Amino acid sequence: MATRKAVVLGAQSLLRSSSTSSPSIRNLHASSESKKIVGVFYKANEYASMNPNFVGCAEGALGIRDWLESQGHQYIVTDDKDSPNSELEKHIPDLHVLISTPFHPAYVTAERIKKAKNLQLLLTAGIGSDHIDLKAAAAAGLTVAEVTGSNVVSVAEDELMRILILVRNFVPGYKQVITGDWNVAAIAHRAYDLEGKTVGTVGAGRIGRLLLQRLKPFNCNLLYHDRVKMDSDLESQTGAKYEEDLDAMLPKCDIIVINMPLTEKTAGMFNKEKIAKLKKGVLIVNNARGAIMDTQAVADACSSGHIAGYSGDVWFPQPAPKDHPWRYMPNQAMTPHISGTTIDAQLELRTCWISTLKAKIFQHKIISSRKGNWQVSTDNLLASDGYIIECHFSCE
């Protein structure tokens, strides 16, 4: 299994040239002053006590409570985050640090940033900070950081599982067992082997590359699209071929996996027109962000058969409402947002964040490469000097 590393990546450029004046930088230097730190995580209720390593929930508090409080800091954890009267909202005016996750995101709007007079640091325990208004954060001189390497293996493994579930038409067979039925033909008429199929990943960052490495033994035809081409050694290791033109790659694929971040450019990218360019009967796996897809266009294409199967753990919005069309469209294998929150990933995340916060709790360093090969010092950082570090590659 690939070694997980604590890696902090830049999000999107906030256009240094857009303003002639520099933002006011909020003091992030380490001090002995007690800080108020608020963590927002999903509530596990009765499941919290079933595994002592279940630290990614509100009850587990990311496993950093004892350490933070031993350092003299105040640590408040809640799952109540959205309403104007929520527990999070009560702490916005005087918190110094806000920790959130993509699995139960605390949406940090420009309005909340304006209210948060003491806020210095926004931490994302996982991949993707699209729940944060990055421009408003930069304008306020905040630091925004995320641990993106802690759960990449978890997500890549989950994507491989979903590919196999769709290819082998697993879900109808499972449902037959639950309902007491037995109809082999109803499953076998659209079950295939993965070997020989063309699989394309839209994005070949850390998760995309790990997926390609895991697919290689299945003897698939592997393609990838990204703004940054892999070096030749890595291409050889994965056996994948680079496709510079996304629209040219998509019709070649029997299976498409989405591995890119949600940005202004990628939001709604897979709309009715884009989906029409896909091979009829295509299978799609999306563990990136639900909003990259046009919700109704995906549902319509699944109903018509143009998309033969759709699986993922990301929705828009989240949590998905009970009437979300993806819950009821045919040939779907959807779950809640779970791929990156395995127990192994949670423990890695805890270790990474203790390392990140330790000693110089608000002072960080970063070394970056324009090829997307980011190297991070022991103190991890995503943004500094009031600007979000520019991401020079398109996908996680």
N, C-alpha and C positions, 0 to 999 in steps of 0.2 A: 504494500500500500504506500502511496506517495506520502512523504513527510509533510504535515501541515506546518505552515509558517504564519506568524503574526505579521501581516502586511497591511499597511495603511495606504490607500490610494486616493489620488485627487479625484474630484468630481468634474464639474465642467468649468471652463474659464469664465470669470466674472468681468472680463473686459477691463483691464487696468486703464485703458485709454478712454473709457467712457466718461470719466470725470477728471477734472484738472486738480481736484483736491483729494488728499488721502483720507480714508476713513479714520475715525477716532478708534484707536486700538485699546481694547479693554485689557487691563493688566493681567497677564497669565503667569507671572513669575511665581515660583514656589515660595511659600511662606509658612510660618507656624500658625497662621490664622485659621480658625475653624471654618470649614466650608459646608454649605448646605447642598447636599447632593440628592437629587430625586431620580429614582429609577421607575420606569413604566414597563411592566411586563404583564402577560396574560395570567389570569388566576387559574390555578390548577385544582382547587377545591380538594375533593377526596383523593385525587391522584397524587397530590404533593407528597404524601407520606409513603407512597408505594415504592419509591426509589430514592435513597439518600443522595444520589448523584443528580437528581432532577433539580438543577439549580437555575434553569432558564425561566422559571415561572415567578410570579409575585412572591409566593411563599419561600422559594429558594433564594430570591433576591440576588441572583447571579453569583451567589456564593462569595460575595465580597463584603458582607455586612461586618463581620467580626474584624476584618482588617481595617476597614474605613473607620469604624468607631474606635478601634484601638489607637488610631492616629489622631483622634480628637474631632473627627468630622461627624456631622449629622447626616444620617442616611435614611431617607423616607422612600418607601416603595408602595406603589399603587397600581391598580389596573384601570382605575376610573379616570378617563382622560379627555373625553370629547365635549361634554356639555359645558356651558358657561358656569355652571355650579359644580363642576367636577372637582375631585380632590386635587388633580394636577393644577387646575386653574387657581386654586387657593394658594399654591406655593410659587406660582410664576413670578410674583413681584420680588421675592427675596432669595430665590434659588441661585446658586453659583454654577452648578453643573446639572445637565439633564441627560440621562442615559435612556435610550429607547431601542427597540428592535423592529425589524421589518415584519415580524410575526404579529406584533401588536403595537403598531406605530403610534407614537405621540406626535400629532401633526403640529409642527412648529411654524406657524404663520408669521407674516410680517407684524400683524397685530400683537401676537404673543411676544415676539421679540421686543417690540416697543414697550410692552408692559414690564419686561424682565430686566429691570435696571441693574441687577447684580449679575446677570448671566454672563459667564465667561467661556464656557466650554459645552459643546453639544457632541455627545458620543453616540454612535450607532453600533450596537452590539450585533453585527452581522454585515451583510452585503447590501449596499444601496441606501442612499440618504435622500431619496426623492420625496420623503415626508417632511423635509426641511426646506424652507424658502431660502435657498443658498444666497441669492442676491441680497436679501434683507439681512442675512447673517453676516455677510461680508461687509455690507454698509455699516453695520453696527460694530464692526471690529471684533467679531466673535471668532473663536477657533472651532472648526468642525472636524471631527475625526471618526474613523470607523475601522473596525477590525474585519478585513475582508478575506483573510486567508484561513480563518478558523473553521469554516464549514464548507469549503469548496469540495472536499472529498465527499461529504454527505450529499451535497446537491448533485454532483456528477453521478454518483451511484444511483440516486433516485431517478435521474433522467434515463439511465440505462434500464432500470426496472420498468419505467413507464413505456419505453420503446417496446420491450418484450411483451408487456401486457397488451398493448395495442396490436402488435404484429400477430400474436397468437390468439387474439380474440378471447382473452381470459375472462373478462367481466361477465359476459353472458353465461359462461359455464359456472362461475361462482354463484350467480343469481339462481341458476337451476338447482344447485345443491340446497340453497336456503329455502326455496319454495317447494322442494320435494319433487321437482321435475327431472326428466332424463331424456334429452334429445340431442344426440351427438351431431346430427346433421345441422342443427341450428347454430352450432359453434363452428364446425369444420368447414362450412361453405365459404368462410372468409378468414380462415387461419392460415398463416404463411410461415416460412422460415425467414430468419433475419439474414442468413448467408446470401450473398449476391445482391442484396438490395442497396440502393444508393441512398446514403444518409448525409444530409447537409446541415451543418450548424451555422446559424447566423450569429457570428461572434465566436472568436477563438481566443478568449482570455484564459484565465486559470481554469475556470469550470469547463469551458469549451475544449481546452486542450486535454484535460483529464478525461473527459467523455470520449474524445477521439482515441486516446490511448487504450481505454477500456473496450472500445468497439473493434479495434484492430484484430483481435483473435477471432472475431466472428466472420472474418473474410468478407466484409462489406466494401462497397465502393464509397470512400469517404471524401467529402468535399467540405470546404469551409470558406466563409466570406468574412472579412474584417478589413478595416482600414489599414491594418498593419500585417504584412506578410510574415509568417514564421521564418526563422532562419532555417537553412537547409537541413541541419542536423535534427532539429525538432520535427520538421516535416517528414523526415525519414523515419523517425521514431513513431510518429502517429500514422504514417502511411496515407496522409490526407493531401489532397490537391487543392491549391489556392484558386478561388474564383473571385476575381476582382469585381465583376459585374453581378450584383445580387439578382437582378431580374433575369440574367442569363442562367444563373445557377438554379433558381427555384423550380423551373419546369423539369429539370433533370432528376429531382429528388422524389424518392418514394416516401421518405421520412424527413421531416424538417424539425430541427430543435432550435428554439429561441434562447440565445445566450448573450443578450445585449442589455444594457441598462435602459431605464426609462428616462428619456430626455425630451426636450421640446421637439426635437427632430424625429424621435422614434415613437412618440405618442400616437396611437391610432395608425401606425405604419401599415399593419396588415388589415386593410379595409376591403371593401367589396371588390375593388379593381385589382388590388394586389392578389387577393385570394383567387380571382378568376384566372390568374397566370399560372397557378399551381397545377400540377398533374392531377387529373381526376382520380379520386381514390387515395389522395395523399393522407398520411398520418402526421399529426403535429403534436409536439411536446413543448410545453412552455412553463418553465419554472422561473422565468425572469421577472416579468411584471405583467399583470393582466391588462393594463391600459395600453400596452403595445398593440393589442388586438382590438379591432372594432367588435364589440360584444355581439351585436345583433348579426353582423356579417358572418361571424364564426358560427352562430347558432343556425342561421339560414343555410350555410354551406354544409353543415352536418346533417340537416334535415333533407337536403337535396341529394346528399351522397357525394358531393364534390370533395368534401373532407370526410374520409371514411372512419376517422377516429381522432379524438382530441383528448389530450391528458395534460394535467398540470396541477400546481398547487397555488397558483396566484390568480386573483380575481380583481375586478374593479367594479364597485368599491369592495373593501374588506373591513369587517366580515361581510361575506356575500349575503344580500337579503334573501328571504325565503322564495321570492318570486324571480330570482335571477335566472335568465333563460338558459344558462349553462347547466343548471341543475337538472333540466328537463329535456335537453337536446339528446338525440339518439347517439349511440356509439361514443359516449364520453366516459373517461375514467378520472374524474376530478376528485380532489381531496381538499381539505383546508390547507393553509400555508404551513407545511410541516417539513419540507425536504431538508432544510438546513438547521433543524432544531433537534437532531439526534442527541442522545446523552453524551456521546463522544464529542460532538461539536460544542455542546454546552460547557463541558469541562475544559475544552481547549479555549473557549471564549473567556472563561473565568481566569485562566492562567494568563491569557493575553492582556486582559484589562488590568489585572493587578500589576503586571509588568509596565503597562502604559501609565498607570496612575502613580506608580511607586516613586518615592523620593522626590523628584521634581514634578510634583503633581500637575502643575500648569505650565511647564516649560518643555518644549519638544523640539526635535530636529528631524529633518528629512533630506535625503539625497535622492534626486530623481534623474531618470534617463528619458530622452525623448522617444525611445523605442518602446515605451510601455513596460520596460523592465525596471520597476521601481525598487530601489534598495533603501531600507529604512533602518535608522540607527536604533539603539535600544529604547530610546524615548520616541514614541511614534506620533506622527502628525499628519493631518490632511490639509489644514489651512493655517496660514500665518500672515502676520502683518495686515490683517484685515482683508485678505484676498483668498479665494478658494484656489488651491493649486490646480492648474489645468491638466485635464486628462488627455493624453495624446493618443489614446487608442479608443476604439468604439465600444468595446465589450468586456464584461467581466468573464 
